[in-house]
Amino acid sequence: MAETDTTLRSFVEIPPDSDFGIHNLPFGVFRPRALARPRVGVAIGGQVLDLSVLVERGLFRGPEMRDTWVFHEPSLNAFLSMGRPAWREARQRIAELLSADEPALRDDAGLRDAALLPAASVQLLLPARIGDYTDFYSSREHATNLGTMFRGPANALQPNWLHLPVGYHGRSSSIVVSGTDIRRPSGQFRPDGADLPAYGPSRMMDFELEVGFLVGPGSELGVPVPLDRAAEHIFGLVLVNDWSARDIQQWEYVPLGPFLGKNFATSISPWVVTLEALEPFRCAGPAQADPAPLPYLSSSGDCAFDISLEVLLQSAAMAEPARVASANYASLYWNMCQQLAHHTVNGCNLRPGDLMASGTISGTGRHERGSLLELAWRGAEPLTLPTGETRSFLADGDTVIMRGRCERDGLRLGFGEVRGTLLPALEPWERVGIGP
Ligand code: MN
């Protein structure tokens, strides 16, 4: 991949704490105003650059992107399907147009007014039409914490865990963009000590701190994607909050795994940070020597990225959010290339816009736990918030915010955030069940 030119500067003013400098250029989908048709944009400082306007002005001239209409689509899918040569060409041209040395956009006030919009004035939408959603379980510390809680420390990791990236098929219909309120689900669970299950609002609502990647070009049914080609199918990363109802999950999950405790809502951040932007933060993941993975999962190069993650919680009584956890994406035992190679090793095909999430990311420290279940150790060690309120699980009105950031040698970029507020469960008379 191309070297990052750290001397590059934009004519757009970038606030010092902005996640979206000229070295980031994350892609997303937005409406410039209510009822306008969605289109593709790039975040730059506090603004959104409307790529469909640049296309209409003939500003994309390279062989891949000339006369393209993919930025007029209401999702990134068409752009994702084009692959890395197109992504790289588009990104280079956008960086050029935003740079301080290039007059085409900088000196054209009419064009700037049409193409550069205050981020606060636009509506951000889901970046892709996500056909399939897969959730992995790739943090060794998270799997160990959960296994210890439910089976004891001797059997914390299942026998398969160190040999393959465990995952399950999630639900894409309930994936929502950051800012969407989350309704507390009702369902069936068995209260502690009871013999029989009950039905009602979940009493053990939780978040899961995850990072997911969007698939670029698809793959052919029946043909595995080898590990050393996996990155060709990965466009970029988003933050993921995989909301979970632990009581429903615990009662239902044997023998077929997660179902209604998981599929009621998953929130993702709106801006997709590309692998090109993340290149300076590529690093080694944990050693995988004992046991060594099978050859199809044996990595020749690094496929981990140094991304600092944090979770903040704000109750209805709090004036501002408080940090409750932090972790790093690079701590994942199974990296995203291994996840993708394993996903396709049986011939399962990929499609552009598929989302694959990492699974809850936890580290070794007491505060490096990516779920409330772990932070409060299943209620044994409730969390105390600055207001004095305590939490073993989420309360109605709680807002969960996740952020991600990369920093190295003066180069800094971020993911923005994924946030959601938990609403009370519907009352029985509110359960109409007809949606759009
Ligand atoms: Mn999950």
Residues whose N, C-alpha, C, O or C-beta is under 5 A from the ligand:
A	BS01	MN	D135 F136 E208 D242 G359 T360
